[in-house]
Amino acid sequence: MISRPLAHLNQTSRQFPKIWRNVDTFRQVKGSDLPDWPSWCFLPMAAWVAIASEGAEFGSYKMVQAASDASRLAAIGTWRYTQGIYRFDEDLAKALIETRLDGKIPTDPLLRLPEWCVYVETPRHKWCGATLYGFWAHIEHDINDGRPELRFLLDTEKGLIPQILHIGPWTIHEAMLRWARELEKEAIQMGLVFSRGRAEFIRTCTLAIQPLLSMVLYLCSDEPELKDRNSPDRGVCLPQPKRTQKGWRLFPPEKPRIWSVGCNTGDNLRRECAKRAGEDNLRPHFRHAHWHGYWSGPQDGERKFSFKWRSPVVVEWKVDEEGTFTP
């Protein structure tokens, strides 16, 4: 059975038959006819709008439609050149989601996605009541002000839904709040009434985006546990352009590559829980998972934030004769 992201890619290719030729054209003039952009961005959104519009006049209906199509094209079109599908171990995903993101984690690490665009499967998740099959995540570089954005394209049973988180001199938690407040403004403009209060609306929004952000953050961490079981000795790498008669071009892989995420970590969690639960007079207790990070580099120069996810630690709690738990 064909995967959902590949089915969306095939549909996009049929709808926009000139899209991949135009992608080659825009990337070939990067830094010459067009302003340069960072390596973590495959192609800026402005280029995707131009590709979707196919030369339509500014202000025309086709141009307005192109602005709407660009979010879909940017995610699916970028993903085409790597086609990585990331499948999280269920227990690791659960532990990640339960790890709080209200610390001092900056947004800069989000620029370290393993590929230009990833597709993360989420078979047990929902978005606004609809089944969430998965999502694409990629980084946009605003060609006008240079501002980076983490862009999601949610693959739901009700269609594809784009979401944007701004990357800047603030924390991950603040980025979530900024995103939620933008949704609040849009809701107010549409005349929606907050039955449970605006504060509860913000809280609901941040709870919805946190699972997605936690999984993306793990992929951006220093040592994410990734394994391709079909090619275990081959790590994640970006494709290299090839010289052709029409200039340098990128070619997509023959098929998607499935990445198992955190299988060993998940196995260790399950093994430890089963072991402790089966021992007499012992009860397993989890020391909560957390994100551990630190800055390195000169104070007056370029600094780097290194971070890892620390998994839950099982702590033994003995039961005394009176039934009291003690560590």
N, C-alpha and C positions, 0 to 999 in steps of 0.2 A: 504493500500500500504506500502511495506517495505521501511524503510528510507534508504537514500543513504549510510550513514556510516555503517549501519548494513549489507547492501548488499555487501559492500567492505569487511567487516569482514567475512561473509560467504564464499566469494570467496577466501580469504586468507586461511581459514581453509581447503578448498578443495585442494588448491595448495600445502599446507605444512601440511599434515596430522599428523605429529609428533610434530608440533610446540608447542602446549600447554604443552605436557609432558616435552619437553626440557626447556620451560620457568620455570616450577616447579623445574627442576633439577638445573638450574643456580641460582635461588633465594634461594634454600635450602643451597647452599654452599657459600652464601654471607658472607664475613668476615672470612671464614675459608680456603677452597681451593682457593677461589678467593678473591682479595682485597675488602675491604668494600667500600661502596659508600653511599652518602647522601640519606636521606629518601625522598627528593623531586624527585629523579630519580627512576623510577620503575625498569629499567634494562638498563645497559650501552650499547652503540651502538656496542662495541666489542662482546658482548654476542649475539646480534641480527645477526651480521655477521656470527658468528659460527653456529647459528641455521639455517640460510639461506643456508650455504654452505654444511650442513649435512656431515661434515667430509671430504670434498674435499681437495685435495692437494693444497698447497700454489702455486699460479701462474697459476693454471689451469683455464680453461674457466669458470667452475662452481664457482670457488672462486671469479673471477672477477664479475660474474653475482650476486653473493651473496652480494658483496659490494654495488651493485646498488639496490638490493631488500631490503637491511637492513633499509633504510630510510622509506620505506613503512611499513615494518613489525614493526619497532619500534613505529610508530605512531598508526597504527591500532591495533597492538597487545597489546600495553599499554592501549589503550582506551577500549579494551574488558572487562577489570576488573572493570570499573565504568560505562561506556556507558552513560555519560552525554551529552545531546544535548542542546546547549544554543541558545535560540531565543531572540534576542534583540528587544525591542520596537523600531519601525522604527524611531520615532522622537528622542529618546535617542541616537540611533546609529548615526543619522545624526549630532546631537550636539557633540557627542564624536569625530567624524571624523573631524569636523570643529575646534576642540580644538587643539591648536598648541602644538607640542612636542619639542619645542626648548628651554625649560627652563633647570633647574638644576636637573631634575629627574634622579636619579641613576638607573642603571640596576638591582640592587639587588632585588627590589620588584618583578621582574619577576619570582623569585624562589617561589612565594607564590600562584601559581595556585591552585584553589580549589580542583582539582583532579590531578592525575598523568598525565592525558591527557584529554583535552576537545575537543569537536567538536562544532564549532561555525557556525551557518547557516548564509549565506550571499546571500539571493535570488536576490538582486538587484545590485550586484557587478560584476565587470569583472576583469580579469587578462590578460594583454597583448591582449585585444580584445576578449578573450574567456569568456564565462559565468562562474562565480565562484559560485558554489553551497554552498560552505562552506570550512572550513579548520580545521585540527587537529593542536593542539599546545601542546608541551610537552617539558620537560627540559632534556637535555642530560648531563651526567657526563663523560668527557673524562677520561678513565681509566689510560691513560699514564701520563697526566700532571694535572689532576684534574680540568681542565677548564670546566665551565658550558656553555651550549649553549641553546638558545631558538630555537627549531626546529619547523618549519611549514611543513605541508603536505597539499598542496592546492588541493581541489577537483574540478577540472574544466571539462568543456565539452570535452577538448582535452586530458584528462588524469590527473594523479596525479603528482604534481610538488613539490619537496622538496625545502625548503629555510632555511638558517641558519643565526641567529644573535648571535654574541658572547656577553657573559655577562662578565663584568670586571669592573675595576676602572674608568669607564667613564659614560657619561650620555646616556639616551635613544636616544637623537638626534645624538650623536656621534656614537652610535651603528648602527643607520640607515645609516649614512655616510660610516662607515666601510663596511657594507654589500653591499652598492651600488658600492663602489670602487672595491670590489672583483668581482662583476658582470662585471665591466668595464674591469678588467684585463682579465677575461675569454672571453669577447667580442673581445678584441684586439688579443688574442691568436688565435681566430677563424677567424681573418682577417676581422672583421666587420668594416664598416666605419661609423663614427658618422656624419650624415648629418647635424645635428643642433648643433654640438659641444659637447665636452665631458662634459662640465659643465651642459648643458641641459640634457644630458643622466643621470647624477647623480641626478639632480632635478626630472626627470621623475620617476626614480627608487624609490626615497624616498617618492614621492607622492603616488606611488603604494602600498608600504608596510605600510604606516602610518595608513590607516583605520583598517587593521588587528591588528597592534600593539596597537592602541588605545583601541580596544575592549578587547584584552588580558589584557592590563594594568588596565582596569576597573575591570575585574574579579579578579585581584590581589590586588585591593585597600582594605582599611581597612573595609569598610562596603558596599560591592556590594549588590544591591537589587536583590535577587534571590528568586524565588518562584516556587515550584512544585505544580501545582493546584490539582493534584491527591493525593498528600500527603503534604498538607500545613504545618503540624506541624513537618515535618521531614526535617532537614537541610542536607547540603552536608557533606558527611563523606566517608572516605576511607574504603574499605572492610578489614575485619580482617581474618588472616589465620586460617584454621581449621585443627585439628590433624586428620590424616588418617593413614591407615596401611602403606602407602608409604611416610609418613612424613607430614610436614606442607604444606598445599596447599591453594591457593586462588581460589575462585570460582566466575565466572561472575554472574551478576544479570540475572533474567529471561528475562528482556526486557530493552530497553533503557529508561532512565529517562529524561523527557523534562523539562528544566528549563526556565521559563519566566524571562527575564532580564530587569529590569527598567520599569515595567508596570506603577507603580504609578508615577514615575518621568515623563514618557511620557504623562500620563493623565493630570498631573499638568501643563505641558508646553502647551498642547493643550487647556486646559480649560482657562488658563490665557490669551492666545492669543485671543481666541474667545471672552472672556469677554471684554478685552481692545478694540478690534477692533469694538465692537458693541456700545461703549459709545460715546456720542457726544463730539466733540472737544478734543478727546484723540486719540493718535496714539501710538501703542506699539513699544517699542525700547528695544532691547536685550543688556544687559551688557554681554559681551562675557564670555562663560564658561572658566574655567581654572582648572589646577591641583594645589592643595594646599598640600604642604608637609613640614615636619620638622624632624630633628634628635632628638632623645632622648637617654639618657643613659650617663654613665661617659665618660669624655674626654679621659681617659687612658684605657678604657675597651671596651666591646662589645656594639656597638650602633645600634639602629634600626631606619630606616626611615619609618615614618608613613605618609600616604598620602590619600587624598580623591579627588574625582572629584566634583567640584562645578558647578552646572548646570547654564545655562543662567538665568539671572534675568531680569524680565520685569520691565522696568522703565516707568512711565507715562510721556508723553510729551504733554503739553497742546498747543493748537493753539490759539494765540491771534487774535484780530480783523484784524491785518495786514497779517495774514497767516503765522506768524513766530512761529516755534516750540521752546518752552522753557520748561525746566524740572521743 
